[in-house]
Amino acid sequence: MTTTVEHRFDEAAITRLRQEFSQVSTSQLADASGDLVTALRLPLRARNGLPGVAGPAFPVATDDDMLPCLQALAATPPGWILLLVNEKRPSEALAGDILTASALAQRLGGLVVDGAVRDLDDLAELPIPVFSTEVTLVSARTTRERAPHVPQTVRTGGVEVRPGDWLVGDADGFVVVPEDKVTAVLSAGRLLRAREDRLKQSIRDGAGTLAELTGLADFLAGTGELRFEV
């Protein structure tokens, strides 16, 4: 893989960006960035109590076969998020406590599974974000069909995710950020967060209700515009 993005394999830079993304919600990123980000429409849920994840994606697709998952795990760089996409439904478990323990030891940024995971009690003891769309006790056992290459571009949740695109997820959902738009999206999200914080603080300070601060009455009367700056 080649890229002009300097932070792609810089673990320290990825960590700094992850920390910055943790200060901005996915809803704020979506509101602030327009067409630069895409919502990943999947019922992903945090499986071990860590509610947020952010990092470049290392994707691979499989069909209830563990071999592509093991291939991708072995090749995922530190700081990156291993993204496993099961093309079979219902999904057998593509990850459990052992695979996740290895991901932690390899300093990965997280594990996101469009499919099932298992061993939730043991996952709760591992300080690495784990998200999945399903949970099952039935493990994927076959190792017949190797991935032709890892990582690979995958399609999941109606979105094409390329290696190096950033996945950012929290309690509101997930967005996919193109690799070359990470800085712009983060900057826009921070500006919106600051603006919203000022508006909320004004409400808490008694400066007015939301309707008063935004000029709703004037807007409805046709004599003014809605405003969200304070």
C-alpha positions as CSV (number, residue, x, y, z in Angstrom):
1,M,0.0,0.0,0.0
2,T,1.2,3.5,-0.8
3,T,-0.1,6.8,0.3
4,T,0.9,10.4,0.7
5,V,-0.7,10.6,4.1
6,E,2.2,11.0,6.5
7,H,0.4,9.6,9.6
8,R,-0.7,6.3,8.0
9,F,1.8,4.1,9.8
10,D,2.9,6.5,12.5
11,E,1.4,5.0,15.7
12,A,2.0,8.1,17.8
13,A,0.3,10.3,15.2
14,I,-2.7,7.8,15.0
15,T,-2.9,7.9,18.8
16,R,-3.0,11.8,18.8
17,L,-5.7,11.8,16.2
18,R,-7.7,9.2,18.1
19,Q,-7.6,11.4,21.2
20,E,-8.8,14.4,19.2
21,F,-11.6,12.4,17.7
22,S,-12.7,11.3,21.2
23,Q,-13.5,15.0,21.9
24,V,-16.0,15.2,19.1
25,S,-19.1,13.1,18.6
26,T,-20.0,11.2,15.4
27,S,-23.2,13.3,15.2
28,Q,-21.1,16.5,15.3
29,L,-18.7,15.1,12.6
30,A,-21.7,14.3,10.4
31,D,-23.3,17.7,10.9
32,A,-20.1,19.6,10.4
33,S,-18.6,17.8,7.5
34,G,-21.5,17.3,5.0
35,D,-20.5,15.0,2.2
36,L,-17.0,14.4,3.5
37,V,-18.1,11.6,5.9
38,T,-20.6,8.7,5.4
39,A,-22.7,7.1,8.1
40,L,-22.1,3.4,8.4
41,R,-25.6,2.1,8.8
42,L,-25.0,-1.0,10.9
43,P,-26.3,-1.9,14.4
44,L,-22.8,-1.9,15.9
45,R,-22.7,-2.2,19.6
46,A,-19.8,-1.9,22.1
47,R,-19.2,-5.3,23.5
48,N,-16.8,-4.7,26.4
49,G,-17.7,-1.3,27.9
50,L,-15.4,0.9,25.8
51,P,-17.9,3.2,24.1
52,G,-15.7,4.8,21.4
53,V,-13.2,3.8,18.7
54,A,-11.3,5.7,16.0
55,G,-8.5,4.8,13.7
56,P,-7.6,3.7,10.1
57,A,-9.4,0.6,8.9
58,F,-7.7,-2.7,8.0
59,P,-10.7,-4.4,6.3
60,V,-11.2,-8.0,5.2
61,A,-14.3,-9.9,4.1
62,T,-15.1,-13.5,4.9
63,D,-17.9,-16.1,4.7
64,D,-18.0,-17.7,8.2
65,D,-14.3,-18.6,7.7
66,M,-11.7,-17.8,10.3
67,L,-8.7,-17.9,7.9
68,P,-9.2,-14.4,6.4
69,C,-9.7,-13.1,9.9
70,L,-6.4,-14.6,11.1
71,Q,-4.6,-13.4,7.9
72,A,-5.8,-9.8,8.6
73,L,-5.1,-9.9,12.3
74,A,-1.5,-11.0,11.5
75,A,-1.0,-8.1,9.1
76,T,-2.8,-5.2,10.8
77,P,-0.4,-2.4,11.8
78,P,-0.3,-1.0,15.4
79,G,-3.0,1.7,15.9
80,W,-5.2,0.4,13.1
81,I,-8.7,-1.0,13.5
82,L,-9.2,-4.6,12.3
83,L,-12.5,-4.5,10.4
84,L,-14.0,-8.0,9.8
85,V,-17.0,-8.2,7.5
86,N,-19.0,-11.5,7.4
87,E,-20.9,-12.0,4.2
88,K,-23.0,-14.8,5.8
89,R,-26.0,-14.3,8.0
90,P,-26.7,-15.2,10.7
91,S,-23.0,-14.9,11.5
92,E,-20.9,-17.3,13.4
93,A,-18.4,-15.7,15.8
94,L,-15.4,-14.2,14.0
95,A,-13.7,-13.1,17.2
96,G,-13.6,-13.9,20.8
97,D,-11.3,-13.4,23.8
98,I,-8.2,-15.1,22.2
99,L,-8.2,-13.1,18.9
100,T,-9.0,-9.9,20.9
101,A,-6.1,-10.6,23.3
102,S,-3.8,-10.8,20.4
103,A,-5.2,-7.6,18.9
104,L,-4.4,-5.9,22.2
105,A,-0.9,-7.4,22.4
106,Q,-0.3,-6.1,18.8
107,R,-1.4,-2.6,19.9
108,L,-4.3,-2.4,17.5
109,G,-6.7,0.5,17.8
110,G,-9.8,-1.7,18.0
111,L,-11.9,-4.5,16.6
112,V,-15.0,-3.8,14.5
113,V,-17.1,-6.8,13.3
114,D,-20.0,-6.7,10.9
115,G,-21.0,-10.1,12.2
116,A,-20.7,-11.9,15.5
117,V,-18.3,-12.0,18.4
118,R,-18.4,-14.1,21.6
119,D,-16.8,-14.5,25.1
120,L,-18.2,-11.2,26.3
121,D,-17.3,-11.8,30.0
122,D,-13.7,-12.2,29.0
123,L,-13.8,-9.4,26.5
124,A,-14.8,-7.1,29.4
125,E,-11.3,-7.5,30.9
126,L,-9.5,-6.5,27.7
127,P,-8.9,-2.7,27.3
128,I,-9.3,-2.5,23.6
129,P,-12.6,-1.4,21.9
130,V,-14.7,-4.2,20.5
131,F,-17.8,-3.5,18.4
132,S,-20.0,-6.0,16.6
133,T,-23.5,-6.3,15.0
134,E,-24.2,-9.7,16.5
135,V,-23.2,-12.0,19.4
136,T,-23.2,-15.8,19.4
137,L,-21.6,-18.6,21.3
138,V,-21.0,-20.5,18.0
139,S,-17.5,-20.0,16.7
140,A,-16.5,-19.9,13.0
141,R,-14.3,-22.9,12.7
142,T,-13.6,-23.4,9.1
143,T,-10.2,-22.4,7.6
144,R,-10.7,-23.3,3.9
145,E,-10.9,-20.1,1.9
146,R,-8.0,-17.7,2.4
147,A,-8.4,-14.1,1.5
148,P,-6.7,-13.4,-1.9
149,H,-5.1,-10.3,-0.3
150,V,-5.2,-8.3,2.9
151,P,-6.3,-5.7,3.5
152,Q,-9.0,-5.3,0.9
153,T,-11.8,-2.8,0.1
154,V,-15.1,-4.0,1.6
155,R,-18.7,-3.0,1.3
156,T,-20.5,-2.9,4.6
157,G,-23.5,-1.0,5.9
158,G,-24.1,0.4,2.4
159,V,-20.6,2.0,2.4
160,E,-17.4,1.2,0.7
161,V,-14.5,1.1,3.2
162,R,-11.0,1.2,1.8
163,P,-7.8,0.4,3.7
164,G,-6.7,3.5,5.5
165,D,-10.2,5.1,5.7
166,W,-10.9,6.1,9.2
167,L,-13.7,4.5,11.3
168,V,-15.0,6.7,14.1
169,G,-17.6,5.2,16.3
170,D,-19.4,6.1,19.5
171,A,-22.8,5.6,21.2
172,D,-24.5,7.5,18.3
173,G,-23.1,5.3,15.5
174,F,-20.2,5.1,13.1
175,V,-18.9,7.3,10.3
176,V,-16.4,6.5,7.6
177,V,-13.9,9.3,6.9
178,P,-11.8,9.2,3.7
179,E,-8.1,9.0,4.6
180,D,-7.3,12.2,2.9
181,K,-10.1,14.1,4.6
182,V,-9.3,13.2,8.2
183,T,-7.7,16.6,9.1
184,A,-10.5,18.6,7.5
185,V,-13.2,16.6,9.1
186,L,-11.7,16.8,12.5
187,S,-11.2,20.5,12.2
188,A,-14.8,21.1,11.2
189,G,-16.0,18.9,14.0
190,R,-14.0,20.8,16.6
191,L,-15.4,24.1,15.4
192,L,-19.0,22.8,15.6
193,R,-18.3,21.3,19.1
194,A,-17.1,24.7,20.3
195,R,-20.1,26.5,18.9
196,E,-22.5,24.0,20.4
197,D,-20.8,24.2,23.8
198,R,-21.2,28.0,23.8
199,L,-24.9,27.6,23.0
200,K,-25.4,25.1,25.8
201,Q,-23.5,27.2,28.2
202,S,-25.7,30.2,27.4
203,I,-28.8,28.2,28.1
204,R,-27.4,27.0,31.4
205,D,-26.4,30.6,32.3
206,G,-30.0,31.8,31.8
207,A,-29.2,33.9,28.7
208,G,-32.3,32.5,27.1
209,T,-34.1,29.5,25.8
210,L,-33.2,27.8,22.6
211,A,-36.0,29.6,20.8
212,E,-34.9,32.9,22.1
213,L,-31.2,32.4,21.4
214,T,-31.8,31.2,17.8
215,G,-34.3,34.0,17.0
216,L,-37.1,31.5,16.2
217,A,-39.9,34.1,16.6
218,D,-38.3,36.5,14.1
219,F,-37.7,33.6,11.7
220,L,-41.3,32.5,11.8
221,A,-42.5,36.1,11.3
222,G,-40.2,36.4,8.3
223,T,-38.2,39.2,9.8
224,G,-35.0,37.4,10.6
225,E,-32.8,34.3,10.2
226,L,-32.3,31.4,12.5
227,R,-29.0,31.7,14.2
228,F,-27.0,29.2,16.2
229,E,-24.0,31.4,17.1
230,V,-23.8,33.1,20.5
